[in-house]
Amino acid sequence: MRRQGQGAAVISRRDLLVGAGATGLIGTARQARAEAPRQHVWLGKSQAEIMRLVDEAWRDGWQIIDLSLHGARSAPLYAVLMAKPDQPVAQRWSAVLSEAEMTQEIERQAGDRFAPALIAAVGPPDNPLLAVVFEAQAGAPLVRVGLKSGAEKDPKTIQHMVHQAKLKGQIPRSIAPYGTAVQVRFATVWAANHDKVEWQLDGIGDLAPVFRARLKAQTEGWCRLKLAAVAPDGRYLSLYHHDSVGPWILSEGDARGLARDIDAHAARGLVPISLQAAGATAGTPRFTAVFAKTDVPAPRQWTARGPLPHAAIDDAMKAMMTGGLIRQAGLAIVHGTRLVFARGYTFAQPDWPTCEATTTLRLASLSKTITALGIYQHIEAGRLRLDDRMQDILHLRTVEGGPPRDPRLNAVTIDQLLAHNSGLNTHVQRSEHVRAAFAAAHRPIHFPITADMVNAVVASTKLVSDPGKRYEYNNCAYYLLGQVLARLGGTRTATTAQQKNLFAPLGITRIRQARSRLADQPPDEARYRTCMAGHTRILPVVPSVMSDARPLVPLGYGHEEIELHEGDGGMSAAMPDLARLIAIMIGRRDNPALRGDTIRQMMANAATRHGHGFDVAQDRGGASYLAFKGGALASSWSLLTLDGDFGVCVVWSGGVPPDRFRWSPMLPTVMREARRARWGEDLFPQFGMPPLA
């Protein structure tokens, strides 16, 4: 089976050489031009054969880039992949070692500043035969043999090593499954991740269908397969990198099939960049190889797009993004009622889209600020009061169709929802929770869930505290405020009501409901992958909640139904459009959407109570406020701040800096530079919005 990855790197096309294997296979990939081979691929070689071939190749400047063992411990067979790089690294190897001998050899090689780079293993779980390639390198990679698959907390498992490696900034350099069908073990080499490669090794012990589902999901999420190996029990191990080497293809099969693939892919300039073998005998080998034009990832490129560059601000964004593995970000600055700065930033491989100033990004909990503005619109119009009870508007019924299970729900007010002291369970609206609640009531439902289902579960769930008694940041509360906006607006969704009542009067056209499925992303939406610096949550794929089939998807593209969270975290926006809302809050004057006294009341309530659209708000006197709101999803992070007559919003995808939210050094730098600069014209008209009076 073969799968092709994404990308478009270009290198010259050259010949391949396939060495003779134990099956008698001999072949040379032929092209119109006779050139020196670029690769040696030797399959099913005995120890004597492979040592002779490798020694000869080394003398000619070749280098081992992958190897594996298969067959029996008493008669091991070698699969070796060699290349001839422009600047080869000095290598040595030991083709036949016991575990004790390997330990001694590592110590001996360390005296010459050589350390393990590649490892292969075959044989029983308690007495494997090992082959180790040593390279001249600084530092001492960590080698572990005899790892089993199991709980992450067990130090003897490969899952534990994966967890520790991510915490310590390491990366798997080489992984080799061995053992028996009953007892699979892993030999591994872990090195320092100096290049900050984002990698994922969740695929341990996957059955073939799960391996292929994982491969599909990771490929859709712009990752490439770095290595695939089949363990003695027939299950797969797969390692993914979040970088770009151009087009890539996975090949699986016997030696003859691999040789055919080598010939076929050579016409496209693709060569093997990893090679793994499995099989207990010489007659039953099974090979997995990844083909690409190169194994050298394309470097990330920095791009800043938008009017009026500002060197210090651009540099602050660059420092945040490069330090936190962030690929796309948007930033806007408001002075008074004028938009004075708006830029889109990209730090990504060449095949990634460029983030423009008008690229939309998921706002996460900045959606709550927008929800609060919509609620205050209805208060201004006399359709709503802060002390109105939410249940008098929504009339929630339980899963069984009865009144709320907890009578205290009837007393929850709009003010309490805004102030995060409603007493509601903050997680009740999540898709998995909703389906479980319906299942417990013997009323199974299908994915995706609906707002009516969420509302029924809210009514069926007991409050965690009395309304108005305890502050607890509450997503469910703002979800319900979104439902209030939809009900009062006579629309199906809160976003539709907001577009009519709040956005359109202000000329805003690029704030919308975010979309869950990858296939549903608008062309001007940012890309999302979860890559947290200093965190183990990197590039996961998870079951989707967007259909009962529950296919694996990249986290952020269906692990939660973001459309239902528009009130609390499910909106996307371009930064100039989000800045428009900041401008009316800073100006606190009458505008086409809200009166100035309404906005002043909202800001005063945010300063004297919790919430009301912000995390923190302070009244500095003289109608001047300091206010902050932060947001975090699995796919994006966001900041919004008002500081006197300046306001800043920044949203990013693809990673998170070590000191996120208001403690980020980026935000004070941006605010300081914003106050120093002599800003010129109002940029709102450049983005299709008239000046605010």
Buried (B, 14 or more C-beta within 10 A) or exposed (E): EBBEBBBEBEBEBBBBBBBBBBBEBEBEBEBEEEEEBBBBBBBBBBBEBBBEBBEEBBEEEBBBBBBBBBBEBEEBBBBBBBBBEEEEEEBBBBBEBEBEBBEEBBEEBEEEBBBBBBBBBBBEBEEBBBBBBBBBBEEEBBBBBBBBBBEBEEEEBBBBBBBBBBEEEBBBBBBBBBBBEEEBBBBBBBBBBEEBBBBBBBBBBBEEEBBBBBBBBBBBBBBBBBBBBBBBBEBBBBBBBBBBBBBBBBBBBBBBBBBEBBBBBBEEBBBBBBBBBBBBEBEEBBBBBBBBBBBBBBEBEEBBBBBBEBEBBBBBBBBBBBBBBBBBBBBBBBBBBBBBBBBBBBBBBEEBBBBBBBBBBBBBBBBBBBBBBBBBBBBBEEEBEBEBBBBEBBEBBBBEEEBBBBEBBBBBBBBBBBBBBBBBBBEBBBBBBBBEBBEEBEEEBEBBBEBEBBBBBBBBBEBBBEBBEEEBEBBBBBBBBBBBBBBBBEBEBBBBBBBEBBBEEBBBBBBBBBBBBBEEBEEBBBBBBBBBBEEEEBBBBBBBBBEEEBEBBBBBBBBBBBBBBBBBBBBBBBBBBBBBBBBBBBBBBBBEBBBBEBBBBBBBBBBEBBBBBBBBBBBEEEEBBBBBBBBBBBBBBBBBBBBBBBBBBBBBBBBBBEEBBBEBEBBBBBBEBBEEBEBEEBBBEBBEBEBBE
